[in-house]
Amino acid sequence: MIHVHQLTKDYAGFRAISEIELVIEEGQVFGFIGPNGAGKTTTMRIMATLLEPSEGDVYLWEHSVVDEPEMARRLIGYMPDYYGVYDDVTVREYLEFFAGAYGLPRRERKRVLDDVMDLTDLVKLDGKVVNGLSKGMKQRLALGKTLLHDPKFLILDEPAAGLDPQARIELRALLRELSHMGKTICISSHILTELSDICDAVGIIEKGQILAQGSVASLYKKMRGTRIVTLQMLGRTDEAVAALAGLETVSDLELSEENTLQFSYTGAEDKLYTVLKPLVDRELPLIGFSEAKKDLESLYMSITQGDVQ
């Protein structure tokens, strides 16, 4: 488990982050979101032992990044939002260089490089010069470099920035695979639809402070206090409205579009099915019953104010 505890960072009188408190469970994909200048990168760099906090600490499975940075670095794979590549170096040579930097024994390097290149789909680019790669392939190469020492915790700062739609889809699939392998992942991104598809939990930061954290479903419910339910009918919507209007657990009932009803449900989660009974009793033509999608973008907009420091 990763515990970010009361993390604060000051720069010459300017407070970039203030008393950040986050918990990332082992095996989670955690989305760290907020506007530019909110403090995401500062927080992630401290987590990666690249910056020292003014106050507070980060604990990686009980290891302090402040007191035990060398031990913490063995657990961390950090991919920054911007990274350089070397001219006239092939993909394999690039990875071999970093394998040596990570201290991988020579007898193990070929196996490790082959495994990482296979995982990140770089095998076909083995002999390609890295500065000639596309943006998407460079992102894969940077992620491959990050995985060489088999870190438990991946810190990925805006890994989808600048990627085309196909590259984003491929990156998302790769992150899912890494999650299934048991990696704990903290990822920041401005592309909220990407995060909503892969994240188990999110933390929302603005002006250096955490505004909310938890699963998208739990935050959505906390903000609204209700579940939004949609019903699709084949006509007779007036009768459906009359049938549902008498239920104590139903409110804000409206016809959102032709033959589609939407309402707020305030009852117990395991009793949601009870709203169907009056419709079934009247043999009304119900063809669809679903909870409205919990949208990360609308959740983000409802929590943040759009302020920057």
Secondary structure, 3 states (H helix, E strand, C coil): CEEEEEEEEEECCEEEEEEEEEEECCCCEEEEECCCCCCHHHHHHHHCCCCCCCEEEEEECCEECCCCHHHHHHHEEEECCCCCCCCCCEHHHHHHHHHHHCCCCHHHHHHHHHHHHHHCCCHHHCCCEHHHCCHHHHHHHHHHHHHCCCCCEEEEECCCCCCCHHHHHHHHHHHHHHHHCCCEEEEECCCHHHHHHHCCEEEEEECCEEEEEECHHHHHHHHHCCEEEEEEECCCHHHHHHHHHCCCCEEEEEEEECCEEEEEECCCHHHHHHHHHHHHHCCCCEEEEEECCCCHHHHHHHHCCCCCC
